[in-house]
Amino acid sequence: MALNTKHFEILKELKKEDDLKRVADIFNQTERNIRYKIQELNENLGQEKIFIKKRKIYCLLDENDIASLIKGLNVQNYVYEQKERMDLLIIETILQEDEFQIEELADSLQMSKSTLRADIKILTEKLKKVGIHLGQYSNKKYRAQYKNNDLIYYLSIFLYNYVTFDEGRRAISFKRSNYFEKIVYEMLTKMYCSVLEDSYQKIKAIDLPYTDETLNLLILLISVLKLRKLNSEDLEVLNKKVLKETKEFKTLRKVFPELSELNIYFLTDYLLRISCDEKEIFARHRNWIEIELGVYRLIKEFESLKKVQLVKNKKLLDDILYYIKPLIYRSSKQIELKNTVLKEVKSIYGDTFFYLKKAFQSFETLLGLEVSDNEIGFLVPIFQVALRNRIRQAKRILVVSSYKRNLINFLLARLEEEFLVEIVHVISMKQL
C-alpha cells in the first residue's frame, strides 16, 4: 500500500498523543480513516508495530524502525502531494537555473507531462505573487523572469523549510524525518551542503548581535548568492553610503571577500531592515508617515472592536512602532517566524488576539501586505499590557535580558501582569 506525507505526520503525532479521537480531530479525519492509515503503516513495516485497543493507540516504533520504513520506500510506493511536487519543481528549476524543458523535467522527476504541466500552471500563479514570472516561450520550454532581490529571498526562505541548524553541535544539514525529506535531502546535499557549511561556520564565528533565526536566514542568503550566480549588478539596494559605515558591512566584507561589494550591501541591508535596533525606526521606509498613521488607525480600530479606550501614552506607540518595522519587512518578503509564541498567546490572551487580528485588516490593506498570525501574536502582549494599564498603576522597573526585544514581549507582558510592574526600559547584558 502506497504511503504519503499524512502517514508520516500521524507517526510524528503518535509520539505525543495516544488517544484515537484526539488524533482524528487533530488531522480533521474520521477515526476510521486513522485506523486505515495505521493499517497501511503496519503493512509497509511488515509487522504490527502500531495497534489500537479500546481507542487507545500503542506505538512501538523506535527511530530505527522509522529509518527502515523511510529507506524501504521508493517512488512506486509513495504518493507525492501537490505541495511536494511543487517543491520538487522548484528544486529542479529556479533553484538552479532560469530555463527548463518540460520533457527533461518529466524524466528527472518521473512525472507524466500532463501532471507536470498542471503543476507548472499552479506554480506560475504562486510565484507571480512574489515577483517571479514563469513564461512559456515554446511548446516545451519555460523561462523565469524576476528581480534578483525577489528570487534570492524566495529561494532562501524556501531552503529554510528543509535546513536544520544544530546550535549545540554547531552544524548544518537537511531534514530527513520522512520519505519526502529524504528525497529533498539527497537532491540538496549535492548542490548546497558544502557552501552552506562554509557560510554557517563563518557567520557563527563572528560577533553579530542578532538572533539565531536572523543569522540562519543570512547564511541561506549568502549561500544562494554564491550558488545561483546571478548578476550582482542587478541587485537593488538603497542608502549605500549609510550601509557602508555600519559595523555589519565592514564585518561581512572582511569575512566574505569572495562576494561583490553590492552583495555585501544587500546582506547588510537585510540585517538592518529585519532588526528592531535602529534608533530611527522608519529611516528605511519611504512611506514612514503612512506607516505611523496606519499604527494609529490600528489602535483606534482595536479600541472600537473591543469597545475600550486605551491610554494614549508614548510607551504604547513606541512599543508598537518598535516591532512594526521588522514586521513590515518580514511580511513583504514572506519571511515566516520560526520562533513563535502564538500557541501561548491564543491560550492566555485569546480574546485580545481575536480583536487585534481583525483590527490588522485595515493596516494590511493600507500597506498592501498580508501579516501572519505569528507576527500578530508578538504584538498581543503589548496591547494586553495597555488594557491592564487602563485600570491600575504599577511600579516602574528596568529589565536586563540576554534575549532580543521582539522575542521577549510575551515574557515581559507576563512579568508586568504577575508582579504589577511597568517595564520602562529593556537593556541587554552587553549594555551593563
N, C-alpha and C positions, 0 to 999 in steps of 0.2 A: 504494500500500500504506500503510495507516494505521500511524503510529508511536505509541509510548508512552514512559513515563519510562525504561524499561530501555534503549531505544536511546540516550538522552542520557547515561545512566550509563556505557554502554560507550564512547561517544565521549570522555567525560572520562577514562576509564581508559586509553584509547589514547595519551593524552599522556605516560603514564608506562611503559606496558607494550606490547611488540610481539610477545610470544610467544603463539600461539593457545591452547596448552594452559593456560598460566597465566591468561589472560583467562577461559577457560572455567571454571577452578577458582574464580577469584575470585567469579564470579556463579553458581556451582553449576549450570552449564549444560553441555550436551554441546558438543563442538567444532562439530558440525553446526548446532546452534541459533545459535551465534555467527556462523557463516557466513551463515545466513539473515538474521540481524539486520543484518549488514553489507550484504548484498544489498539489503535494504529501505531502508537509509540511502542507498545509491547511487541507487536508483530515485527517491527523493524529491529528491536533489540534482540529478538529471537527467544525471549523468555519473559515471564510476567514479573517485571520489576516494580510495576505500579499497580495497585489494586484498591478496590473500594469496598468497605464494609460499613453498613448502616450509614451511608452517605459521608463517611469519613475516608479521606484519601491517604493511603500509605505509599510513600515514595522511597524505595530502597536504592535509588540510583546514587552513585558517587561520581566524582569528577572523571574518573577513568571510564565509567560506563558512558557518560555523555561524550567524552572524547572519542570513544569507539563508535558510538552512534553517528557522530559527525563524519568520522573517517570512512564509514561504510556507505555513506550516501554518494550519489552521483547525479548527473543531470537527468538520468532516466527515472529516478525515484524521488525527485524533488520538484515541486511546482513553484516557480517564481511568482510572486505577487507583482502587480503593476509597478509599485514603487521600486521594487528590487530591479525590475527590468529597466526602469528609468535610470537608476544609479549605475547599472552596468553600461548603459548607453553613454552616460556622462564620462565614465572612466575610459571607455574605448574611443571617445570622440574629443570633446572640447578640453578634457584634462590633458590631452597630448597634442592636438593639432586643430587647425581651423576647418579643414576639409576632410570629408569622408565619403566613401561609396557604399551604397546600400547592399550590394552583393558581398563585398568583403566583410562588412559588418555582420551580415546574416550568418556567414560561415564562422566568423570568430565567436559570436555569441550563441551559435547553434539555435537560432530562432528562424521561424518562417518569415519570408519577406512581407507578407500581409500583416503579421503581428508587429513586425518592426516598423512598417510604415505608419500603422495606427499609433504606436508608442511615440514615434518621432513627431507626429502631429500634436499629440498632447504635450510632449516635452517642449515643442516650439512655443506653445502658448505660455507655459510655465516660465521659460527663460526670458520671454519678452517682458515679463513683469520686472525683471532685474536688469533690463537694458541689453540683453544678449539676443541677437536675432539670427535664427537658423533659416537660411534661404535655399530653396531647391533650384539650381540653375541648369539642370538637365534631368532626364528621367531617372538617373541613377546617382547623381552627385548632390551633396549638400555642402554649404559653406557657412561658417559662423562669422557674424559681424558684431562688433562691440567696441566700447571704450575700454581701454586697458584697465582702468581703475575698477570698473564693474566686474570684469572677468576675474581679476586677481582676488577680489573679495569673495566672489561667488565660489570659486574653486577652493579657497582656503576654508571657508565655512563648511563646504561640502566635505572636505577631508576631516574636519573636526569631528564629524559623526562617526568616523571609523578609527581615529587615532586614540591611543591611550597614553597618558603621561603618568609614569610611576615616579612620584616625587621622592619616595623612600629609597628606591634603587637608583634614582636619577637616570632613568631610561625611558625610551620612547618606542612604541611598537604599534601594531594594528590589532584591533579587536578580532577575536575568533571564538566567540562563545556559542555560535550556531553555524549551521552549514553555509548560509549565505555570507556571513562574515568571514568564514574560511576562504571562500572563493575570492572575496574582495581582498583579503589579506595576501593571497598568492599573487594577485594582479598588482597591487600597490607596492608590495615589498620590492619587486623588481625595479619599479620606477622611482620610488621615493625614499626608501629606507635609509640609504647611506647619507643622502642630503639632509633628511630630517634629523638624523642622529647628530650630524655635524652642527647644524643650526641650533639644536637643543643644547648641546654641551657648551657651545659658545655663549648663548644667552644666559644659561644658568650660572655661568662662571663670572658674570659681570654684575655690578650693582646698579640695577634699575628699580626704582621704588614703585613697582606696580604689582598687582595681584598675579597669582599664578595663571589665572584664567586669561588675563590680558596678555601676559607674556607667551602663553601657549599659542594664542592666535597669531601673535607676532612671529613666532617660529614657523608657523604654517605659511604666513605671508612671504617670509624670506625664502622658504623652500619653493613656493610656486614661482616667485620672481626668478629664481635660479634655473628651474627646470622647464618652465613654459617658454623661456627665451623670447619674450615679447620685446618690441621696440620700446626701450625705456623712455625715449624722447616723446612718446605719445601719452605718458602719464600726466595727469592734471594735478598740480599742487600749487596752492596759494601761499602767500606770506613767506616766501623762501628766505628773505633777509632775517625775519624773526626766527624761523626754524633753525637757521644756521648757527645762531648764537646759543642755542639750548644745549644743556648737558647731554640730552638724549642723542642729538645729531652727532656731536663730537665723539661720543662713545661708540655709536654704531658705525661711524665712518672708520674708526680705528680697528674695530673687531671684524668688519666685513669689507676689506679693501677691494675684494673682487666685484662688489656691487657698484653700479654707477652712482654718481652724486645724486641724480634725480631719484634713483631707487631709495637712497637714504633719506631724502626729503620726504618721500612718500611714507616710509616707515615711521619717521619722526612725527609726521602729521597724524598718523593713526594713533600713536601713543598719546599725543596731547588732546586729540579730539575725544578719545574714549575715556579719558580720566576725569575726575572731579576736582583736580588740584589747582587749576588755573585761578588766579585772582580775578581776572576778567572773564566771567563765565561765558559771555556772549561774544568775546573777541573774535571768534572764528565762525560766527553766524551772521551773514549779511542781513538777515531779517530779524535781528535780535529784538527790535521794538515789537514786531508782530508776535514773537515768542512770549515776551513779557506780558503782552495783552492777553495772549492765549492762556497763560497761567492764571491771570486774574479772573478770566472768564471760567476757568476750570474750578476755581474756589467758589465762585458765585453759583455755578451750576450744581456743585456738590451741596451747597447750603440749601438751594431750592429743592433739590430732590429729597434730601434728608430732613428738610424743614427745621434747620438750625441756623444760628448765626455765630460764626467763628470770630474770635478776637483777631482783628487785623493788625497783628504786630509784625515787626521787621523779621523776627526769627522764623515765623511761619513761611513768609515769602522767600527768605534766604534759603531755608531748608529745601523747599520745592525747587527753586531755581538751581541750587547746587546739584541736584540729581537730574534735572531736566536735560542739561547739555549732553551728557553721555547717553541718556535715554534716546534723545533725538538721533544721535549718530548711530547707535546700535540699530534702532528701528529702520533708519534709512538704508542701512546695509544688510538688514535682516539677520543681524547677529543675535543669536539666542543665548541668554544667560545659562551657564551650566550650573552654577551655584545659585539656588533659589530658596526663598522662604515661603513660597506660595502655599504649600500644604498647611504650614503652621498658621499663616495669616488667615486663610479661609476657615480654619478650625476655631481660631480665637477671635478674629475680627471679621467674621463673615458678612455681617450687615454693612460695615464700613466699606469692605471690598466691593460689594454689590453696587452701592451707590457711586463709588469712585469710578468703577468701570463704566457705568452709564454716563457719568459726567465727562469721561475722557472722549466720548464720541465727537463732541464739538471741537476738542483740541486736535483730534486726528484729522477731522475734515479741514480745519484751518491750515494745517501743515502738509496735508496730503500723505499722511503716514498711517500705518497700522501698528498700534502698540500692543505688545503681547501681555498676557495675564501676568507673566513673571515680572515684567517691568512695573506694572501697576502694583503688584504685590509689595515691592520695595517702598512705594510711596504711602501705602496704607498706614504704617506706624506713625508717619509724620502727621497725617490727618487725625489719627486716633489720639495722639497727644494734644493736638489743637482742640479736639472735642472735650477732652478731660479738663483742659485749662480754662474752659468756659465757666466751670463751677467751683473750682478750688485752687488755692495758691500752693505752690511748692517751694521748698528750699532750693537755692541755686547752687549747682556744683559744676566742677570741671572733671572730665573723664579722660584718662590716659589709656590708649589702646594700641595694640600691635597690629590691628586689622585696618583695612581701608574703610573709609566712612560709609560707602554705599553698601558694604557687606554687614555692617553692624546696626543699621537703623532698627531692625526688628528687636535686637537685644537692648538697644537704648530705650525703645518705647516700653519694653517690659520693666526695665530698671526704673524709669520715671513713674510707671504706674504702681509698682510694688512698694517703692520707698518714698513716694510723694516728693520727688525732687524734680527740678527743672535743669536740664543739662544746657549750660550756656556756651560751652565750648568743648570740642574734642580735639585732642592733640595726639600725635604719635609718640612712641617710645623714643624715637630718634631726636625728637624736639626737646627732650629733657636735658 
